[in-house]
Amino acid sequence: MPLGISGTFNFMIIFQAKHNILMHPFHMLGIAGVFGGSLFSVMHSSLVTFNFIKEPT
């Protein structure tokens, strides 16, 4: 197996062609989890930042 970035990309392309990993349900759940976690993080940080910035009453 060749090393380096070209060997890595070659392995990824061949593996995808043989196994179609992108359409696997667990892969889709993982991607949805990453995007969902990112959305949750952004929403949480915006609320925290808003509470630090707003004027005290």
Backbone hydrogen bonds in HBPLUS format (Angstrom, degrees):
<---DONOR---> <-ACCEPTOR-->    atom                        ^
c    i                          cat <-CA-CA->   ^        H-A-AA   ^      H-
h    n   atom  resd res      DA  || num        DHA   H-A  angle D-A-AA Bond
n    s   type  num  typ     dist DA aas  dist angle  dist       angle   num
A0008-THR N   A0004-GLY O   3.09 MM   4  6.31 152.0  2.17 143.7 151.9     1
A0009-PHE N   A0005-ILE O   2.95 MM   4  6.15 167.5  1.97 151.7 154.2     2
A0010-ASN N   A0006-SER O   2.92 MM   4  5.99 154.8  1.98 142.7 150.4     3
A0011-PHE N   A0007-GLY O   2.94 MM   4  6.09 159.2  1.98 143.7 149.0     4
A0012-MET N   A0008-THR O   2.95 MM   4  6.23 159.4  1.99 150.1 155.9     5
A0013-ILE N   A0009-PHE O   2.95 MM   4  6.14 160.7  1.99 151.4 155.7     6
A0014-ILE N   A0010-ASN O   3.02 MM   4  6.19 167.4  2.03 153.4 156.8     7
A0015-PHE N   A0011-PHE O   2.85 MM   4  5.94 163.8  1.88 152.8 158.0     8
A0016-GLN N   A0012-MET O   2.95 MM   4  6.03 157.2  2.01 143.7 149.9     9
A0017-ALA N   A0013-ILE O   2.97 MM   4  6.14 155.4  2.03 144.9 151.9    10
A0018-LYS N   A0014-ILE O   3.02 MM   4  6.24 148.3  2.12 147.2 155.1    11
A0019-HIS N   A0015-PHE O   2.94 MM   4  5.94 163.0  1.97 151.9 156.6    12
A0020-ASN N   A0016-GLN O   2.87 MM   4  4.77 149.2  1.97 130.0 135.5    13
A0023-MET N   A0020-ASN O   3.28 MM   3  6.00 154.2  2.35 116.4 122.0    14
A0024-HIS N   A0021-ILE O   3.19 MM   3  5.25 165.7  2.21 107.7 111.2    15
A0027-HIS N   A0024-HIS O   3.06 MM   3  5.29 122.2  2.40 104.1 118.7    16
A0028-MET N   A0024-HIS O   3.01 MM   4  6.36 157.9  2.06 156.6 163.4    17
A0029-LEU N   A0025-PRO O   2.91 MM   4  6.19 155.7  1.97 147.6 154.3    18
A0030-GLY N   A0026-PHE O   2.95 MM   4  6.12 152.4  2.03 140.3 147.8    19
A0031-ILE N   A0027-HIS O   2.97 MM   4  6.26 157.9  2.02 150.9 156.2    20
A0032-ALA N   A0028-MET O   2.92 MM   4  6.15 162.5  1.95 150.5 155.5    21
A0033-GLY N   A0029-LEU O   2.84 MM   4  6.02 147.4  1.95 142.8 152.3    22
A0034-VAL N   A0030-GLY O   2.95 MM   4  6.25 149.8  2.04 145.9 153.5    23
A0035-PHE N   A0031-ILE O   2.99 MM   4  6.29 168.3  2.01 156.1 158.3    24
A0036-GLY N   A0032-ALA O   2.80 MM   4  5.86 155.8  1.85 144.5 152.4    25
A0037-GLY N   A0033-GLY O   2.83 MM   4  5.88 156.6  1.88 143.0 149.3    26
A0038-SER N   A0034-VAL O   2.97 MM   4  6.16 151.0  2.06 143.6 151.7    27
A0039-LEU N   A0035-PHE O   2.93 MM   4  6.17 157.7  1.98 147.3 153.1    28
A0040-PHE N   A0036-GLY O   2.90 MM   4  6.12 162.2  1.93 149.8 154.7    29
A0041-SER N   A0037-GLY O   2.92 MM   4  6.05 157.8  1.97 144.2 150.3    30
A0042-VAL N   A0038-SER O   2.98 MM   4  6.21 159.4  2.02 149.9 154.9    31
A0043-MET N   A0039-LEU O   2.97 MM   4  6.17 164.1  2.00 153.3 157.7    32
A0044-HIS N   A0040-PHE O   2.91 MM   4  6.04 162.5  1.94 151.1 156.1    33
A0045-SER N   A0041-SER O   2.93 MM   4  6.04 166.0  1.95 149.0 153.2    34
A0046-SER N   A0042-VAL O   3.00 MM   4  6.11 149.8  2.09 144.2 152.1    35
A0047-LEU N   A0043-MET O   3.18 MM   4  6.42 153.9  2.25 144.4 150.6    36
A0048-VAL N   A0044-HIS O   3.00 MM   4  6.29 160.0  2.04 152.7 158.5    37
A0049-THR N   A0045-SER O   2.91 MM   4  5.98 164.4  1.93 146.1 150.8    38
A0050-PHE N   A0046-SER O   2.95 MM   4  6.01 156.0  2.01 141.1 147.9    39
A0051-ASN N   A0047-LEU O   3.08 MM   4  6.27 154.6  2.14 144.8 150.8    40
A0052-PHE N   A0048-VAL O   3.11 MM   4  6.41 136.7  2.30 142.7 154.4    41
A0052-PHE N   A0049-THR O   3.16 MM   3  5.13 129.7  2.43  94.7 108.0    42
A0053-ILE N   A0049-THR O   3.05 MM   4  6.22 148.8  2.15 149.2 157.4    43
A0054-LYS N   A0050-PHE O   3.03 MM   4  6.02 158.9  2.07 153.8 157.6    44
